[in-house]
C-alpha cells in the first residue's frame, strides 16, 4: 500500500472524529442550536437532533468503511443545504461585522467539509477505499 493511501485513511478518520464530535454537540446543545433553524421550516428542535444523528452516522460510515459513497454524498448535500439556507442568509443579514465574520467562517467551513466529502465519495469504489493494482 502506498503512503498516500495511509495518509488518505488518516484524513478520513480525522473527518469522522470531527463529524462524531459535531453530532454529539448537536445532542448536548440542541436548545442553543435551534435558533439557527430557518423559521419557515416546521419541526423546530427535531432538526437539530436529525442533523446530529446524520453527522454521527456519516462518521461511523467512514470509520467502518461501509456505505462510504452514499454517506459522503449525503453529507455533502446536507452541508451545501446549510450553506445556502443558513450561512448565506446570515452573512447577508448580519448586523455587525463580528456576526458577518462568524457567518463567513461557518460558510467556508461547511463548504470545505462538503468538498472533502465529495472527494471521499469520488474515491470510494465499491464502498471501500480504492487500492490500485500493485499497491
KAHUKA-V465379 format. One record per run of one state. SS is the DSSP state (H for helix, E for strand, C for the rest). FROM is the first residue (numbers start at 1). TO is the last residue. Records with the same first field share a line. If there is no record, write none. Layout:
# KAHUKA-V465379
SS=FROM-TO  FROM-TO
This chain:
# KAHUKA-V465379
C=1-2  29-29  37-45  65-67  94-96  123-124  128-135
H=3-28  30-36  46-64  68-93  97-122  125-127
